[in-house]
Amino acid sequence: MKELNTFRQYLKEGVIKENMYIDDEEFEMEMGRSKKDSLKKEMMMHVDQLMDGNIDMIDFMNVVEEIMLDVKIAAKDEELNKRQKQNG
């Protein structure tokens, strides 16, 4: 939970966008594959663990749901911050 709160704070402050962003071409040159392929490979490792029975389906779905909720909250926070900056 601490990591999640830190992540949310970084999103609010814009730290992640400024320090963690790498464009697609640069990523592909460095890694030898696209961001999408890298993300898919990473996620498939967890799906494979689920399919092998090493991760409980309910736990897996709860985590996915929680992550999606956090993403939606972060997106709404970002949109609100943009509106506040525009309105002065």
C-alpha positions in Angstrom: 0.0 0.0 0.0 2.9 2.3 0.7 4.2 1.8 -2.8 0.8 2.7 -4.2 0.6 5.9 -2.2 4.1 6.8 -3.4 3.0 6.1 -7.0 0.0 8.3 -6.6 2.1 11.1 -5.2 4.5 10.8 -8.1 1.6 11.0 -10.6 0.2 14.1 -8.9 3.6 15.8 -8.9 4.4 14.8 -12.5 7.6 13.1 -11.4 6.8 9.9 -13.3 6.1 11.6 -16.6 9.2 13.7 -16.4 11.7 11.2 -15.2 10.3 7.8 -16.3 9.1 8.6 -19.9 11.0 7.2 -22.8 9.7 7.6 -26.3 8.8 4.5 -28.4 11.7 4.7 -30.8 14.3 5.1 -28.1 12.8 2.3 -26.1 12.8 -0.1 -29.1 16.4 0.8 -29.9 17.5 0.2 -26.3 15.4 -3.0 -25.6 15.1 -4.5 -29.1 11.3 -4.7 -28.8 8.4 -2.3 -28.5 6.9 -1.0 -25.3 3.7 -2.9 -26.1 5.6 -6.2 -26.6 7.5 -5.7 -23.4 4.3 -4.9 -21.4 2.6 -7.9 -22.9 5.5 -10.2 -22.0 5.5 -8.9 -18.4 1.8 -9.4 -18.0 1.8 -12.8 -19.6 4.3 -14.0 -16.9 1.6 -13.3 -14.3 -1.2 -14.8 -16.4 0.9 -17.9 -16.9 1.2 -18.1 -13.1 -2.5 -17.8 -12.8 -3.2 -20.5 -15.4 -0.7 -22.8 -13.7 -2.6 -22.5 -10.5 0.1 -20.6 -8.6 -2.1 -17.5 -8.2 -5.7 -17.7 -7.0 -8.2 -16.3 -9.6 -10.1 -14.2 -7.1 -6.8 -12.7 -5.8 -5.7 -12.0 -9.4 -8.9 -10.3 -10.4 -9.0 -8.3 -7.2 -5.6 -6.9 -7.9 -6.5 -6.1 -11.5 -9.6 -4.3 -10.4 -7.7 -2.4 -7.8 -5.0 -1.3 -10.3 -7.7 -0.2 -12.8 -9.4 1.8 -10.1 -6.1 3.5 -9.2 -5.5 4.3 -12.8 -8.9 5.9 -13.1 -8.4 7.9 -10.0 -5.0 9.1 -11.2 -6.5 10.1 -14.6 -9.2 12.0 -12.9 -6.7 13.8 -10.6 -4.6 14.7 -13.6 -7.6 16.1 -15.4 -8.7 18.1 -12.4 -5.2 19.5 -12.0 -5.2 20.6 -15.7 -8.5 22.3 -15.3 -7.4 24.1 -12.2 -4.2 25.3 -13.9 -6.3 26.6 -16.9 -8.7 28.4 -14.6 -5.9 30.1 -12.8 
